[in-house]
Amino acid sequence: MKAYLLPKRMSLGPHVYVKVQLTSPTTMKLHTEGEEVDGLWLPSFEDNNAELGIIYIAENLSSARRWTIFRHELIHAIHDTDAWLRDTYGPQ
């Protein structure tokens, strides 16, 4: 079975991007206060730039599991980004 690579960056609208990064489980624990997780959506809306956050995915997972985690975290990113854009710029 061919392993399809995850995107490195996703567009969620005009000039609105989310970065996708594979990382070690140890590094992921730094963002979760020691909790072991396979993926994490970390928003950065306060930075006021085009990249509104990062989806971290554990690099030790199979390709199929990475895609499952990516889709799960992407849903969080879409939901949070949509809410932030509506709060910041009003309904479009």
C-alpha positions in Angstrom: 0.0 0.0 0.0 1.4 3.4 -1.0 1.9 5.9 1.9 0.5 9.3 0.9 2.2 12.2 2.5 0.3 14.8 4.5 0.2 18.3 3.3 2.7 20.7 5.0 0.2 23.6 4.9 -3.5 23.9 4.4 -5.5 26.9 3.1 -8.7 27.6 5.1 -9.6 30.7 3.1 -8.0 33.7 1.4 -4.7 34.3 3.1 -5.6 32.0 6.0 -3.3 28.9 6.5 -2.7 26.2 9.0 0.7 24.5 9.2 0.9 20.7 9.5 4.0 19.3 11.2 5.1 15.8 12.1 6.8 15.7 15.5 8.1 13.2 18.1 5.8 12.0 20.9 8.3 13.6 23.3 7.9 17.0 21.7 4.2 16.7 21.6 4.1 16.1 25.4 5.7 19.6 25.8 2.5 21.1 24.3 0.1 18.9 26.3 1.6 19.1 29.8 2.8 15.5 29.6 -0.3 13.9 28.2 0.3 11.4 25.5 -1.7 12.2 22.3 -1.4 11.3 18.7 -2.3 14.7 17.4 -2.8 18.3 18.5 -4.3 21.5 17.0 -2.5 24.5 18.5 -4.0 27.8 17.4 -2.1 31.0 17.3 -4.7 33.6 16.5 -3.1 36.3 18.6 -0.1 36.5 16.2 -2.2 38.3 13.6 -0.6 36.6 10.7 -1.7 34.3 7.9 -0.7 31.1 9.6 -3.4 30.7 12.3 -2.0 27.6 14.0 -0.2 24.3 13.7 -1.6 20.8 13.5 1.0 18.5 15.2 0.9 14.8 14.4 3.1 12.1 16.0 5.7 10.9 13.5 5.7 7.3 14.9 2.2 6.6 13.5 1.4 4.6 10.4 0.4 6.6 7.3 -3.2 5.6 7.7 -3.3 6.6 11.4 -1.6 9.9 10.5 -4.4 10.7 8.0 -7.0 9.8 10.5 -5.5 12.1 13.1 -4.9 14.9 10.5 -8.6 14.8 9.5 -9.7 14.9 13.2 -7.4 17.9 14.0 -8.3 19.7 10.8 -12.0 19.7 11.9 -10.9 21.4 15.1 -8.8 23.9 13.1 -11.7 24.7 10.7 -14.2 25.2 13.5 -11.9 27.4 15.7 -10.7 29.4 12.7 -14.2 30.0 11.5 -15.2 31.2 15.0 -12.2 33.5 15.2 -12.7 35.0 11.8 -16.4 35.7 12.6 -15.4 37.3 15.9 -12.7 39.3 14.4 -14.2 40.4 11.1 -17.9 39.7 11.6 -20.2 37.4 9.5 -19.2 37.2 5.9 
